[in-house]
């Protein structure tokens, strides 16, 4: 029998004890703890943006354009005199929304495809995985770009495109987990007593295959935010004057030589957000499924 890693969470633990152990292991994991704190600060800043700043993200003051950081404008102003700090924290709302929604779409569709392919096998597995192979023929960002080009620019289309682009990853990871779990004794016992496929999937397969999906969701969220910023930078995502980080960099790029802060601070916001999500994802991977270290 293969040895269970010391820092993995045994599936045989009582659910309450398992959750307690997961929490303790996460608190001991420096990467996950630091990333979670940073992410919490970013999320709270986005949620309570109207209480943090008194400026409007869209109000202009041409007399105050391209001002450096100061007491009145912590991160300076952009080419239209708008407060950069205000636009960045409001932009966090859009970026987190893109991350959560796009990953939710990929998880729902891709997870269902992988679940069906792994559990039923046969022709269902072959058809689903060939569809996944076709989707994997293009890199995720190029696939998202092609979808947005077909649907038209806009934040909603970007969310849909990124969600579709991440479906293959969720399908493959879920299928891999289900292929292992369906051969275990408790699944065979449930089948022997006449449990329906839906009951087996819902109460036995999904709960025991969710750990890799949780890890993948966190890492995919970072990629989704980065992809959304890239699409907005190319003019395919959120349109001005919407305060979206990629769009802010794109529209402020001509002024980088005279006021670099208009590009620097939105770039730092993207970097910090993606870094924090990756740190949380790496920490979760170490705690929930150390075997994921070898999957890329």
WONOR-V613441 format. One record per backbone hydrogen bond with DSSP energy under -1.0 kcal/mol. CO is the residue of the C=O (numbers start at 0). NH is the residue of the N-H. If there is no record, write none. Layout:
BEGIN
<<CO,NH> <CO,NH>>
END
This chain:
BEGIN
<<4,7> <9,12> <13,17> <14,18> <15,19> <16,20> <17,21> <18,22> <19,23> <20,24> <21,25> <22,26> <23,27> <24,28> <28,32> <29,33> <30,34> <31,35> <32,36> <33,37> <34,38> <35,39> <36,40> <37,41> <38,42> <39,43> <40,44> <41,45> <42,46> <43,47> <47,50> <47,51> <48,52> <60,63> <66,76> <72,69> <72,75> <75,83> <77,65> <77,80> <79,60> <81,77> <82,86> <83,87> <84,88> <85,89> <86,90> <87,91> <90,94> <91,95> <92,96> <93,97> <94,98> <95,99> <96,100> <97,101> <98,102> <99,103> <100,104> <101,105> <102,106> <103,107> <104,108> <105,109> <106,110> <107,111> <108,112> <109,113> <110,114> <111,115> <112,116> <113,117> <114,118> <115,119> <116,120> <120,124> <121,125> <122,126> <123,127> <124,128> <125,129> <126,130> <127,131> <128,132> <129,133> <130,134> <131,135> <133,136> <138,142> <139,143> <140,144> <141,145> <142,146> <143,147> <144,148> <145,149> <146,150> <147,151> <153,157> <154,158> <155,159> <156,160> <157,161> <158,162> <159,163> <160,164> <161,165> <163,166> <165,169> <166,170> <167,171> <168,172> <169,173> <170,174> <171,175> <172,176> <173,177> <174,178> <176,180> <177,181> <180,183> <183,187> <184,188> <185,189> <186,190> <187,191> <188,192> <189,194> <190,193> <195,199> <196,200> <197,201> <198,202> <199,203> <199,204> <200,205> <205,208> <209,213> <210,214> <211,215> <212,216> <213,217> <214,218> <215,219> <216,220> <217,221> <218,222> <219,223> <220,224> <221,225> <222,226> <223,227> <224,228> <225,229> <226,230> <227,231> <228,232> <229,233> <230,235> <231,234> <235,153> <238,241> <241,243> <243,247> <244,248> <245,249> <246,250> <247,251> <251,254> <252,255> <254,258> <258,261> <259,262> <259,263> <260,264> <262,266> <263,267> <264,268> <265,269> <266,270> <267,271> <268,272> <269,273> <270,274> <271,275> <272,276> <273,277> <274,278> <275,279> <276,280> <277,281> <278,282> <279,283> <280,284> <281,285> <282,286> <283,287> <284,288> <288,291> <289,292> <290,293> <291,294>>
END
